Structures are given as structure tokens and as C-alpha cells.
Amino acid sequence: MRSDKLGYNAPIEVYDQKYYRYADPDYSITELPLTADDFKLITKAVKMLGKTEGKPELQQMGRVLARVKKRLTAILNYG
């Protein structure tokens, strides 16, 4: 989470050699804005996930994908 590999680059610090906290008390990963590229990618994923609905051969995977679609849609509506 400290690196930018996942897009967080969080200001995390270690104290007392065993605890972690944000160096900036106002920082929150839940408050990171979506970039335009993130928005496009999530929108594309939601559309693709919609194409798997109602296909019997994807029943088990479809349940998981439906949850992913629901979550991604919620992220789009939040951002």
C-alpha cells in the first residue's frame, strides 16, 4: 500500500517497531477519486459482466461475476 503499484501510495509509517498508521491522519484509501481511465475501465467491465448473465454454463462463475458487477456499479455510482 506504500507503493504506487496498486494506485494507493499511502503515507504509511511504522511506530514502536510493530504498529502501522497513516503519517497523514486525514488520508483515507476510501476517499481516493476515480481517474478517467479507472472510470472507463470499470464501465467496460460492468458491460462485459452483463453479457455473462443468464448463461447456464457460467452459473457458478455467474454468481461471483454478478457480485463483482454489483460492486463495480456501486463504485461508479459513488465516484
HELIX and SHEET records of a PDB file:
HELIX    1   1 ILE A   29  GLU A   31  5                                   3    
HELIX    2   2 ALA A   36  GLY A   50  1                                  15    
HELIX    3   3 PRO A   56  LEU A   58  5                                   3    
HELIX    4   4 GLN A   59  TYR A   78  1                                  20    
SHEET    1   A 2 ILE A  12  TYR A  15  0                                        
SHEET    2   A 2 TYR A  19  TYR A  22 -1                                        
END                                                                             
